[in-house]
Amino acid sequence: MRLLSLLLAVVLALSAAVPAEAWSAASFDAQAEAVLGDLISAEHDRVCGDGPLGSGLVEAEANVRLARWRAEDLGVRDYFSHTILGTDRQFAAYFPGYGIEEWRTAGEILAWNTYADSRAPATAFAGFMASPEHRPLIENCAYDAFGVGSWKTPAGKKLFAVIFTEQRLLRVSTPVAELRAAPGADGRVVAALAAGTVLVDWQARTGWYQVRTPGGQSGWVDGAEVR
């Protein structure tokens, strides 16, 4: 008998393609993560619209790395909980170590099943959508970044973790945007940002945004150069 399990979603607040290759045991699988991620992103966009970035959800590397660690930890240490085994902490307590520093709200959903590799991601998604605790996180329009992690145990159990965050992301919408040390055209230019660069919005001031780049550099950009 195939097994499927979902864990109640945790929400924290400061206020179907098929994988083409076999999923090796004792590892994550990027193809399975992409399938589940595409399903989640499509549902989020269906409910929320495309959003300011052209996609309501952006896959964030830090979210992916944390989600992969969560899925692996669940599989290797054989437990299933939002509370990390042996601690009283949950996923958001690990944000600083994974580079998630500027966030407003966050959520985590977990699933596991023993279906075939090709069916496991879609089965996890179907379970999320059927759950009154999980579906609202996928359809939460405040979230703009996410990451999917996976792990397959030697016994064939496939585990999935999804980390959502609200980070108020911006993207450079002009061929080049100038990152300045201070708001205003008189601010010293500290970097040139290519079109499409994703930025974390810290705060806005009279048409300028204080942001952080993927490399960790901070500064100000003209609101006319981002969306």
N, C-alpha and C positions, 0 to 999 in steps of 0.2 A: 504494500500500500504506500502510495506517495504521501509524504508529509509536508504540511505547510504550517508555518507559525508566524504570527505578527505580534509585535510588542506595542503597547499603547504609546502614542506619541508624547514626547516631552516638549513643551514650549517654554523658553526662557525669554524674559523681557527686561530691558532697562526701563521703562515705564510700563511595427515591431519586427525590426529586422532580426535575423538569427545569427549568432556567432558562427563563423565559418570554420574555426579550428577548435580542436579539443581543448578543454580547460584542464590544465595540469593540476594535480592534487597538491595541497599545501602551498597555494599561491593565489594571488588575485588574478583577475582576467579583465584586461582593458576593453575587450570586445563586449563582454557581458555588461560592464559598467556603461559603455556607450549606448547599448540598447536600452537599458533601464533609464539612463539619463535623457535620451531622446524622447522616451514616452512621458517622463515627468515634465520635461520642458514643453512639449507639445500641449499637454493638458493645462499647464500653468498659463501658456500663451492663449489658449482657447478661452480661458476664463478672464484673464487680465488684459489681453491685448498684447501687442508687441512691446510696449514700454519704450522708454527713452533710448535704449541701446539697440533697438531693432529686434531684441529678444528679451522677454521679460525676465529670464534667468540667464546669468552668465556663469559658465563653469569656472570656478576659482581653484587654482592649484592648491592653495592652502586647505581649502575645504576637502578636496580630493584626498590629500595626504592624510588628513585627520580621519576621514571616513574609512580609508583603507586600514589605518591602524585599528580603528574600532572593530571593523569586520574581522581582521586577523586575530585580535585579542579575544573576541567572542569565540572564534573557532579553535584557537590553540588552547585556551584555558577552559573551554567547554562550559560556558555560561551564556545567559541571554537576559540582559538587563540594561537599562539606561545608566544604572549606577555601576561604575567600574569596579570589578571584583577586587575585594580587599581594601576598598576605600569607601569614603562617603561622598565622593565627587562624581559629577556627571560630565558630559562631553565638553561643555563650555569652559570648564575649569582648565582645560588643556589648550585653549585658544592662543594664549601668548607664546607657548612653545612651538606652535605651528604658524606663527606670523599673522594670526587674525587679531588685530589690535583695535580697529575702529569698527564697532558694530552696535546695532541698536536692539534688534531682537534676533532670536535664533531658535532653531528647532531641529530635532533629530527623529528619524523614523528608522526602524529596524525590521528585517524579515529574514526568514530562512526557509528553505525547502529542499527536498531531495529529488526534484524532477530532473530530467535529462538536461545536460548543459545547454542545449539549444532552446529549452523551454523555461529555464529557471528565471531569467530576468523578467519576461512577460508575466510569469506566474506571480512573481513578487509584486509587480505593478498592479495586477488584477486584485491581489489581496489588499494592497494599499487603497485602491479605489473603492473597494467594498467596505472599508472600515470607516466608521464615523469619527474615529480619532486621527487617522492618517490622512484621509483625503483633504481635510481643511488645511493641512500644512502645505500640501502640493498646490492647492488653489489659493494660498495666501498671497495676495498681490503686493504685500510689503516686502516680501523676500525678493532680492535681486541677484543673489549669488548662491551657488550650491555646489556640492561635490558628491559623487557616488563612489563608494568603496565596496569591494567584494572579497570573499575568501572561500576556497573550497577545501574542506578537510579531507584527510586520507580516506575517511569512510564515505565520502561523497556528499556530505551536507554542504549546500551553498548558502553563504550568509551575505546579506547586503546591509550596508549602512548608508544613509543619506543625511548630509549636514546642510541645512539651510541657514543663510544669514541675510539680514537686512543691513546693507552697507552704503546705500545711496551712491551707487557707482555712476560715473560719468565716462563718456568716451570722446576722444578728440574727433571732431567732425569736419575740420578743415585740413588741407594738405599738411600743414605744420602749425603747431601751437607753441607759443613761447611760455615757458615756465619761469616766473619771475619771483624775486626774493620778497617783494611787497606788492600789494594790490595797486593797480594803476599803471598807465603807460610809462611812467617814469621809473618803475621798479626795475632793478637790475635783472637782466636775463641770465638765468642759471642753466637752462637746458632747452633744447628744441625737441618737441614731442611729435612723433609721426602720427599720421591719420590712423584712427582706430585704437590708439593707446587707451587702455582702460585705467581710470583713475578713481581713487576713493575720495569722495567729497567730505571734507571735514566741516566746512561752514561757508556761507555765502556772505558777501559784503558789497553792496552797491554795484552789482553786475560782475563781480569777480568771485571766483571760487578758490578757497584754500584746499589743496588736494595733496595726495601722496601717490607717487608713481609705483609701478610694480617693483622697481628696484629699491624702494624705500625713501626716495628723495622727496622732500616736501617743498611747496611753494604755492604760487598763485597763478591762475590762468583766467583769461578773459572769458566771460560767459558766452560771448559770441563764437568762441572757438570750440565749444563742447556742447553736448546734448545728453 
